[in-house]
Amino acid sequence: QVQLLESGGGLVQPGGSLRLSCTASETILSSDPMSWYRQAPGKERELVARIRSGRDPEYRDAVQGRFTISRDNAKKTVYLQMNSLKPDDTAVYYCNVRENGVSYWGKGTLVTVSS
């Protein structure tokens, strides 16, 4: 069973940047998608970005041009670089890996964007 550990969340002012990291407990095939989701208070969890080999990264419209997803397969880690952060980006951010049809989740890291 894959375990995922996120880090990098925190409090940042509007316009600031953060980089989230998610490290897996075992090697993830590059063909298996790794994703970041987020869930704001009172809202449903939503896909933020997804990456897998052979395809362009996918982003939700609200973060396009501000967030960048990347992965280092040797380090079993996926990253989410978040720039020009807005208060609407405030949420718990979750890492997700889908392997052999099974979806694995991290426990989440809180990102708060506030002045």
N, C-alpha and C positions, 0 to 999 in steps of 0.2 A: 504494500500500500504506500503510495507516494505521500510524503509529508511536505508541506510548503511553509516557509517562514518568511513573512514580509517584514520589512524595516524601512525607515526613512520618513515616516510621517511626522507631523508636528504642526506648530502654529506658524503661519507666515502671513505677511501683509499683502494686500491686493497688489498685483503686479510682480510679486516675488516668484521664486522658483523653488522646487523641491525635486529630488530624485528618489523614487521608490525602488526598492530591490526585493526580489523574491527568489529564494534559493530552495531548490528541490533536494530531497533526501537521496534521490537516485538519478541516474542519467535519464534524460528525456530525449526521445528521438526528435531530430530536427523536423520531422514530418508531423509530429504531434503539436497541435496548437497550444500556445501559452497565451494567456489573456489577463487583462486587468478589468475588473468590474468595480463599481462603486454603489454605495447605498447611502442616500441622504436621509435624515430623520423624517419619518412619515412617508417615505417614498419607496418604490420598488427598486430592487437591485437592477443595475443597467450595465451593459457592456460599454467599456471605455475604449479599449484597444485590444487587438489580437495580432499575433505574429506566428507564421509558420513558413517553412522553407518552400520555395517555389511560387510564393504568392506575395503580392504587395501587402504591407501591413494595413489593417483596417482600423478606422477611427470613427467614433460617433461624431456627428456634425459639430456638436458643441465644443469639441476639443481639437478639431482639425486645425493644423497650423500652429498649435500651442504645445501639444503633447507629442512625444516621440517614444515609441516602444522599440526595444531592442533586446537581444538575447545573446548570451555567451554560453554556448553549449558545453564548452570545456569546464566552465564554472557552475554549470547547472543552474544558471541564474537568468531571470528576465528582469528588465529594468523599465521604468516609466519616468522619463524626464518631463517634468511639468513646468512650463514657463508661462509668464503673464497670467498668473493665477487670479481667479475671480472668487468672490464670496460664494457664488453658485457651485463652485468646485468643492465646497466643504462636504465631506462624506467620509465614511469608512471605505477604504480601498482594499479590495480582495484580489488575491492572485488565484488563477484557475489554470489547471492543466487537464487536458482531455487525452487519456491514454487507453487504447483498446476499448473505446466506447464508454469508459468510466471517467466521470468528472471528479476531480479532486480540488479542494478549496483550502486556502490558508485561513487563519483566524482574523485577518484584517489589520490594517493600520490606519489610524485616524489622521485625516488631513483637515485642518481648520484654517480657513482664509478669512482673516479679520484684521481690522485696524485697531 
